[in-house]
Amino acid sequence: MTIDQVALFKLKNHAQTKQIFVLQCPKNKWEKIKETVQGTRNFSIICDHDELREAKKGALCLVVSKNDVLVEYGLGLISSSDAVATTESRIKVIHCYNLKPAILSDLDEKFSKKIYKTNFTKNVLQSPQSQQLSKGLSKECLIAFSTFSSNKIPLEAIAAYLDPPKRYSSVMGLQYDAVNMALKAFDLTDGVEAESLETIGKKTSLTSLRVLEDAVIIHDSREIEGFDLIKSEVTGKAVFTKKNEKLEIYTANKLPIEECMGVDFVYINKVQNNVVLVQYKIIQKSGDDYIYRPDDQLKKEINRMELFSAQHPLDENEYRLNCEHFYLKFVPKDGKLGSRTILLPIDHYKKWIQTKDALGDRDGIRLSYESLNGAYLRPKAFMGLMRSGYIGSSKTTTYHLNILLDDIARNGSQSKTFVIAVQKLKEK
């Protein structure tokens, strides 16, 4: 599989602004770094000032560790390069991924011109000095590495770190936010590393996650336990662990993510036997207020949810503060990820739209912090209620939820992307 060309363009463009810095790392030091807690994914090295003089914060860093025949390449980002003593500086490299090839001569034939091959051999393979590459050689190095199929996921992951989603205006941004909702519901902090990441080579916000050393693979297994239709559209899977539990996060979409128009987030808590489904909705600024313009699809999905909920009441040993499992998350169209949003249970939304205060311009619905007078769910409280099992579907509803989700996927909008998170106990 070949690298996504948009990702390769981002890398090449970045290398023209900040040229690649080659960090020569002795074999014995590289082996010691591998034995540390974070391995070669995130590390720091102390060198003489002169050796790190050309290292620039934010630049791509090509780590080279070699002997007479074999070479190990790592590509990451320079987080910092600062003086720590009179004659020494420390460079910190983050999001560093191993790249192929491992044999010194295997990269030679990948360069488009002899001059680039000569300069790479001289300045990277033969020279013991760390140094900055020229713009031309920086670009050619990235193209050469991209020709190895095993480098697809590492290069795309690094490109994702260069330009992570920043706003709700794109579907990738919404998917990114949903993934972070899952992590927070599992009570994980920002920046935690995934135990594993599997992709099938399609775009997914999961590639923006931090991942443990050598835990990224291309895999065509798309099985989601208990789901029939959605699994055929899975684009990625990330696994996190905490104590005796683990969280599996899947992304799935029928169409290419660029053509998708919305996001559904499903959190399946198999420990507490509850499920919560969150649909993202865009609100737009209108004067001093925000307006939401509903469509017919939402009405159909609300009716489907209500019918399903009515058929599966709580078991006698279950307890919920509220059995509502369908929520709407309203996000400002051009708002920054992490900025204030509005979470409403569907029952609250239905009552709100019947009030005179909800009337907006051109048949829109007013949805702002002021108009709701503070009566909406805050993200932190929502995550805690989800995690504890105090909200969401009943045990019976959860057991049969694959029927409902398959129905949504089959009869709902074809242009949606799903983020499905499954919290469960670790296998013994």
N, C-alpha and C positions, 0 to 999 in steps of 0.2 A: 504494500500500500504506500502511496506517495503522500508527502506532507501537504497539508492544506496550503494553498498558494497565498491566501490572505495572511496566514501565520508567518510564512516565509518572507513575505513582503514586509511585515512588521519588524522582523528580525534584521533584515537587510537595511531597512530604513533607519532603525535604531543604531546600527553599526556605522552608518554614515554620519550620524550626529555625534556619537561617542564610539570611537573605534575600539575593536576588541583588544583587551589586554591579555597577553599570554603570561601565565604564572607558572614558572618552572618549579616543580615540587619534587625533591629527591624521593626515590622509591621508598626508603626506610621511613621517611616522615609521612608519606601518603598512606603507608600500611598502618602506621600508628593512628592516623586520623580515622581510618576505617573502623578501628576498635572503639572509638568514642561513642557516646550515647546517640548523637545525631549522625554519626558516620560522616560521609563526604557530602551529605545533602546541605548542611550548614556548618561552616567551620571558620576558623581564623588561623593565620600564620604570622609570625613575627620575622621580619627580614631587615636587612640594611636599608637605610633611607634611599640610597641610589637605586636599589632594585625595584622599589615601589614608586619611584618618582613620577612615572607616567600612568599610574593606576588612578582612574577617575571614578568617583562615586556614581553609581547608576549604569556604568558601562558593563557590557558583557565580558565575562572572564573565562578564558579558555585555559583550563588547568592541564598541564602536561607532565606526566610522570613516566619515565622511560628507562629502558636498558638498551643493549645493543640490537635487539631484535623486536621486542614487544614495546608497546606504548599504551598508556591509559589516558584517555581524554575525558575531561569533565567540563561542562559548560554551565555557568551560573551567572549571577549578577553580583557586582561589587556593592555591598551595603555600606562599607566605610573603608577608608584608608587614612590612618592618623598616626602621628608620632606618639610613641609610648616611652621613649628613652632618648638620651642624647644622640645616639647614632642609629636607633632602630625605630621602625614603624610597624604597625599591625594592619593587615588587610583582612576584612571579613567578607566571605563569599556565602551567598544564600541561594536557595533553590537550585543547587548544582546537581546536574544529571549526568550520568555516564553516557558517553557516546562511542560508537564504533567508527572505524575498525580498530583492531588490537595489534595488527601487524604494521610495522613502520611503512612499508612500501605500498600498502593497499590504498592509500589516499592519493597517491601520486597521479594516477590516471584520471582522477575525477576533476582535475582543474582544466578549465577551458583553454588556457594559454600556458606555454612553457615558462614564461616569466613568473607566473604565479606559483607554479610547481617549484621552480628554482628558489624563489624567495621563501616559500613555506619550508622547504628542506633546510635552507640556510638559517632562517630566523627562528624556526620553531623546533625542528628535529635535531639540528646539529648544535645550535647555540645553547649554552647553559644559562644564559641571561634572560630574566623576565623583561618583557618589553611590550610596547604598544605597536599593533600592526597598522599598516596604511589602510586607508578607506577601501581601496581596491582589493587588497588581500583579505580584509575583514569580510567583505561581501562574498568573495570567492570561497572562503573557508566555509561559510554557512551553506552555500550552494553545494559544495563538495560533500559536506556531512549529510545534507538532506537527501542525497542519492541512496543512502543506506536505509532500507525500510525499517530497520530496528530503531532508527533515530527519530521516527515520525512522532511518537508520543512525547519523548523528552523535549524536542524542539517546539512542538505545539504547546506544551505546558509552560515552557519558558516564555514563549510569545504571549501566553495568557497573563503571566505575571507582569509583563511589560505594559499591558493595556487592559487591566481588569474592568468589568462593567462599573460605571460610576453613577448611573441614573436609571430611574424606572422606565424611561422612554423606550427602551429596547426589550424584546422578549428575553434576550440573554440576561439582561439586568434583572428582570422579574424572576427568571429561573435561578439566578445567582442568589437573590434574596430568599427564595424558597428553600434553597439548600442550607442557607445560614439559619433559617427558622428551624429546620430539622436539627441542626447542631445545638442550638440553644434549648430546644425542647428536650434534648438528651442531656442537657446540663454540661455542655462542653464549651470551653472558652474559645475565643477567636484565635485562629492560627494553629489550632491543634492539628497534628499530623494524622492522616488516614493510614490505617494499617495496610490497606491495599486499594488499588484503583484499577478498574478494568474498563476499557473502551472498545468500540468496534470501528474506530476511525472517523466517526461523525462528530460534529461540533457538540460540545456539552460544557456547561459551566463547571462541571466536576474537575476539569483540567486546571482550574484556578486554585484548587485545594493544595495544601501542603501534604506531601506524602512521604512515608518512611523510605529509607534507602532501598533501591531495587524492588519497589512494591508496585511499579507501574507496568502494566502489560496490555497488549492488544489481545482481546479475547472475544470470540463470537458466541459465547454462551449467554443467552438472554433470558434465562429462567427467573421469574419472580414467583415465589411460592404462593400458590392459591389463585393466580391470575392467568387467564387464558389468552385474551385478545391483546392486552397491552404489552405482554412480554415480547411479542414479535417486533415491537417498535423501540425496544430499549437501546439507548445510545451510550449509556455508561453506568457503572456501579462503583460506589465507594463504601468501604467498611471501616467503622470506628469501634473501639472497644473501651469499656470502662467497668472496672471491677468484674462482676459476674454477668454483665450484659453487653450486648453489641448492637450497633445501629448500622443498617444497610440502607444506603441512599441510591435510588435509581432515577435516571432521567430517561424520558421516552417521548417521542413525537413521530407522527405519521409523515409529516412534510419536513423538508429541511427547515432548521430553526429560524432561518432568515424569513421564511414565508409564514411562520406561525403568528397568530394574533392574540393569544392569551395563554395563561398558565393556571393549571389546577395543582394544588399541593395536597397530598394525602399523607397523613401521619397515622400509621398502624401500630398501636401499642399492644403487643402480644403478652406483655407482663401484666398489664391492668385490663386487658381485653376491651379496649375502646379504640374508636377510630374517629378522626377529625378530618374533614375535607374543607380546604380553604380555596376559594376562587379569587383571583386577582382582578380588580376592576380599576380602570383609569378614571380619575377625576381631573377636570380642567379648571384652571383659574378663570373666574368671570367677575371682574371688578374686585371687590373685597371678599368674595366668596369662592367656594369650589362647587362645581356642578357635575353631576353624574347623569349620563343619558343611557338608560337601560334599553336592552333589545329583547326581541321575542324569545331568543334562545335561553335567556336567564329565566323567563317565566316557565318554559318547558322543564328546565332542570329543577326549579323549585318544586313544581308539581310532582316530578318523579321522586324527589327526595322525600316529600311529605307522605306520599303513598307508601314508600318503603319503610319509613320510620313507624308508621301507624301499624304495620303488620308485625313488628318485633318489639314488644314491650320489655321492660327490665325483668330479669329473673328475680326470685324472691331474696336471694343473697347478695344482689348487686346494689350499689349505691352510686348515684350521680347527683351532683348539685343541679345539673341540667343535662338532659339527654340529647340536646341539640348537637348534631354532628356536621352541620353545614354552616360555614361562615364566609363572610365576604370581607376581603381586605382591600380597602380603597387607598390608592397611592396617587400622589400628584404626578401628572404626566412628565414633567421635566424635573421632578424632585430628585435630590441626591439620595442614593441608597443609604439607609440608616436614618433618614429624616423622619419626622413624625408621620404616622399613617393612622388610619381609622379601621378598627376591626369590629364588625357587628355580627351577632348571630342572625340567622335569616329571619327569625320571628321578630326581632327588634327592627330589622330593615323593613319588614312588611307593615309593621305598625307605624314606623316613622313616615313612610311615603303617603300615609293617609292623613297626616297632619297638615295644617295650613303653613306651618313653619318650614315644611319641606319643599314648598312650591318654589321652583326656580325659573329662570328665563327660558323661553322656547321649550316648554314642557320638560325641562330638566329637573333633577332632584338636588336640592341643596344638601351638601354633605361637608360640613366643616366643623372644626372644634368648637367654634362659637355657636353655630346653629344647633348643634347637639347638646350644648351646655355641659360638656364634659362627660356625657353619658355614652361611653364607648369603652371597649376593652383596650387596656394597655398591653403592649407586646410581652413584657416581663411576666405580668400576671397570667396572660393567656398561655404562655409556655409552661408555667408551673402547674396550671390546671390540667393541661394536656398530659404532662408527664405523670401527674399523680392519679390520673384516671377519673378526676372529678367532673370532667365534661366529655362529651363524645357519645358515640353510639353504645347500645347495650351489647352484651356478650353475644347474643343471638344475631343481632344485626351485623356485628363484626365478623361472625362466622360466615355469613352469607354475602359479605360486602363485595366479593369478586363479581357477583351477578350484577350488582348496581354499577360498579365501575366499568365493567365490560359494556353495559348498556349505555353509559355515558360516552364511552369511547366509540361505540358503534353508531349510536344515533345522535350524538352531540356534534359539536363543531369538529370538523376534520383538521382544523388549523390550530389545534391546541398542543401545548407541550405539558407533559406531566412530570412532577417531581414526587416520587413515592418513597417514603421513609418507613422502615420497618424496625421497631425496637423489640428485642427479644432476649431471652436468656442465652448465654453461651452454651454450646453443646458440651456435654460432659464426656 
